[in-house]
Amino acid sequence: MVEGRTRPAWVEVDLDALRHNVALLAQRVAPAALCAVVKADAYGHGAVPVARAAIGAGAAGLAVALVDEGVELREAGIEAPVLLLSEPPADAADMVVRAGLAATVTSRGGVDALAHAARRVGTRVRVHVKVDTGMHRIGVAPGAAAALVAAVADEPALALEAVWTHLAVADGTAADDRTFTVLQLETFDKVVAGLPARPQVLHAANTAGAVAWTAARYDMVRTGIGMYGLAPGPDLVADGDSGPFLARLRPVLSLRARVSAVRELDAAERPSYGRRRPLPERGVVATVPLGYADGVRRGLFDGGCEVLVGGRRCPLAGTITMDQLMVDCGPDAAVAPGDEVTLIGRQGSDEVTAAQWASMLGTIGYEVLCGIGPRVPRVVVGGPAGRKP
Ligand SMILES: *Cc1c(COP(=O)(O)O)cnc(C)c1O
């Protein structure tokens, strides 16, 4: 991904920050284990280097959304436990078995497909039964969970490793949200109490659950966003207990580029498509080679986004284009082609965060991180593992 990089724009992935976050989270949830969620190319950070660093910093295992994502980790030589967070498609069961992934199951069909594949390959598959306690996305209904667990237990080719669920509003602090999380955990506890034996592992918490809900930690938590140094949402940041903890996490991702062109323009000139913003005074406008095809969304212009150039915050000079954007650096700015521009991250004493982008775009930090396109090279920095991905 990094080899042959010619583009003067890049995502910087700080593995020291990642290890710091993993260690903090692991310490907060201990004795529960930490499973590092590296789906969607580790939220845009690069799955393989992040997975290695997370395991090195104390994560007990990894989780992905897709079979292909699990296979990518195995092909990179990663041997840590890998959990698939959804039931694999029946025709991918063979790949799951061969890659030695642990599979979530939510249906009898899923159990049968995996058992069949495991027998064919001549091995056993580790299975996590997922229960729908209120998220209503995937999962067996609470009333049908015991039968599905029994079907797994009766199948010699399958090893029941865990029963789990997923919380819908663990990041909410409103009374309504808290009540719903309590209800989800009660439903989960009831399902587990109705099983003939307690499964080896129970898990329920995402980052918000892990940080804010002691009762949701069980034996393992599945953390994504916190590991990447972002809070799950604004409510928990304002919370008296979770807020100070979340403030200690460090953003892992920065988005940077080098100025490709500079011009001095008169007041009232209107750069870019639509000619939407007159320059307030004569000034220096810098062109930066990143655009909406890279995930620098057009809405950031209307949102009042600023970027850091020479340690100063500068507004966008006009509409973001597909591959490039323009920045109003102000009068007499000493900006030259090749100068580094920070769109997300720290420069000097100032910082622009993915959370700020999210609030300008009416979305969440997760979508900002995952939205940075594969066309932007990822460059790993930090620590002994920070050599090459
Ligand atoms: C993505 C995901 C997570 C991680 O959530 P964060 O909020 O990023 O910590 C955990 N569990 C499941 C099932 C997920 O899909």
The ligand as a MOL file (V3000), in Angstrom:
LIG
                    3D

  0  0  0     0  0            999 V3000
M  V30 BEGIN CTAB
M  V30 COUNTS 15 15 0 0 0
M  V30 BEGIN ATOM
M  V30 1 C -18.1290 -2.4440 14.9910 0
M  V30 2 C -18.5410 -3.2790 16.1470 0
M  V30 3 C -17.9250 -3.1170 17.4010 0
M  V30 4 C -16.9570 -2.0000 17.7200 0
M  V30 5 O -17.6920 -0.8530 18.0830 0
M  V30 6 P -16.9740 0.4910 18.5970 0
M  V30 7 O -18.1000 1.3830 18.9440 0
M  V30 8 O -16.1860 0.9870 17.4410 0
M  V30 9 O -16.1280 0.1300 19.7450 0
M  V30 10 C -18.2500 -4.0100 18.3920 0
M  V30 11 N -19.1490 -4.9940 18.1730 0
M  V30 12 C -19.7740 -5.1560 16.9930 0
M  V30 13 C -20.7570 -6.2400 16.8120 0
M  V30 14 C -19.5030 -4.2900 15.9490 0
M  V30 15 O -20.1480 -4.4430 14.7860 0
M  V30 END ATOM
M  V30 BEGIN BOND
M  V30 1 1 1 2
M  V30 2 1 2 3
M  V30 3 2 2 14
M  V30 4 1 3 4
M  V30 5 2 3 10
M  V30 6 1 4 5
M  V30 7 1 5 6
M  V30 8 2 6 7
M  V30 9 1 6 8
M  V30 10 1 6 9
M  V30 11 1 10 11
M  V30 12 2 11 12
M  V30 13 1 12 13
M  V30 14 1 12 14
M  V30 15 1 14 15
M  V30 END BOND
M  V30 END CTAB
M  END
